[in-house]
Amino acid sequence: MIMRMFCFLCFMKSKKKQSGNLTDKKEQKQSNEIRNGKVLWSKTEQMASLTPGTPGNHIEATIPNTEQFDGVTLYNINITVGPVRWSVRQRYNAFSELHEKLVSNHGVARDLLPPKKIIGNKDPAFVEKRRGDLQLYLQLHAISHRLKNPLPTNVASEQETDFSHVADFASQVKYLVVEGSNEFHRTSNIVQNKLSYSLNTFQSVEKLAIRKARVSNIGHLGAVRRTTKSLVVNESEMKTMSDVLMCGAVYKETVEGSEPHIWALLTDVDVSFNDISKIDDSITLAPNIEKLNLSNNKLSSIDSLTSLPHLVSLNLSSNLFSELDEMHTKLGNVVELNLSQNNLKSLKGLGKLYSLTSLNVSTNNILEIVEVSHISRLPCLETLIITGNPVATVVDYRTKVLELFAQRASEICLDNERPTRRELDTVAVLQAIRASREGRLPTLSFSNPVPISTTTLAFVTPDIATAVSESSNND
């Protein structure tokens, strides 16, 4: 019954779409149920959530009034299915085409529709009488006893009435996007995030994205656990990782070695823009994660990530970190680490992340250049981003930072810029002065930051006075 009414609404909406400027472009865009392999939260799912035959699912169609638009009479139609209400506006031609469908497909008598009128069809008395007749037509004939009964699949001969092909398509979808909303859906009283829904039909999903939809309303999310490789959950009111990774579990407790709960193929996880304040043990249910985005949450500490042996990229930007404590005991062999837009004052806790090649600590509260010395001995570090910190306002801060990396200065890409030859020459002199003061032999050789095709290298003598002044200021 519900699906029958949905077919009627779809037909009426399709006529509205054909009427050009009478249809809002945003409404046209939202009416597509499946687009480019991207499955949106559609009206089909919402109507399907109301079980046919359930007591209280009363169907009613009324035309309370009319309005004139560009010389055309539009009939305001209200459809009610149980607690759900929906409003559409249609001209008489839409009723005529609906009637032709009912005549050909459901045996409705041809003379039941109020007839057309060429002259005087704008007369208020005529419009009011037609409004009443069309309302009676909808109530007695468009919503007939036959339409209230579901049509069995083996009887259906057209795709309009046979929904088995939809289930078959859903079972083959590889990229699924669920988009929720807290607003009324178009001209109805439906709020999408107040509805529950199930994913048990989607058996082949490899990439799942949930945006602005309450995770707690998802049923059978575990149905996609076996095949999902990439998981995105944004702006969905997540509090813990278990909200997604432990979905469908009777008890929100991890069970080591519990195969049915393992996300075996999951390698890429993005749970940014949520309310996560702690990384709980449920993260162990996805042991093969390689890339994890936890940005824009409420984290102030790191736990449980040592159980992810394959993790190489971690984004912790825009959280609540103020200090870092022995991060090598919590992160394992991370290669890329983003800690930008926090409130860090020191880099001391990063000194033993020996596998780190890229570090972003921009837009924090680092005041002293000496803080860079904590990471200057990391053997694999190649990219360092510090811009946006108070330390970046220090005069000649680039050469002072590069100088801390000693013979690896030419290998460091600082703030997305490779060091220039002039910067490296100045760094060499600063290091020579420092070595002299410490009683060491200076070494002024650097590997060139750009390839040189000739066999002879020209050495530009730096300004010694300037270098000495910089060294004094640095010390």
Secondary structure, DSSP 8 states (H G I E B T S, - for coil): -HHHHHHHHHHHHHHHHHTGGGS-HHHHHHT-SEETTEE---HHHHHHTS-TT-TT--EEEEEEEEEEETTEEEEEEEEEETTEEEEEEE-HHHHHHHHHHHHHHH---GGGS----SSSTT-HHHHHHHHHHHHHHIIIIIT-HHHHS---TTT--STTT--HHHHHHHTT-SEEEEE--SSB-TTBS-BGGGS-EE-TT--S-SEEEEESS-GGGEESGGGGTTT-SEEEEESS---STHHHHTTT-SSS---TT-GGG--TT--EEE--SS------GGGGG-TT--EEE--SS---S--SGGG-TT--EEE--SS-------THHHH-S-SEEE--SS-----GGGTT-TT--EEE--SS----GGGGGGTTT-TT--EEE-TTSGGGGSTTHHHHHHHTTGGGGGG-EETTB---HHHHHHHHHHHHHHHHHTT---------SS---SS--------HHHHHHHHHHH-
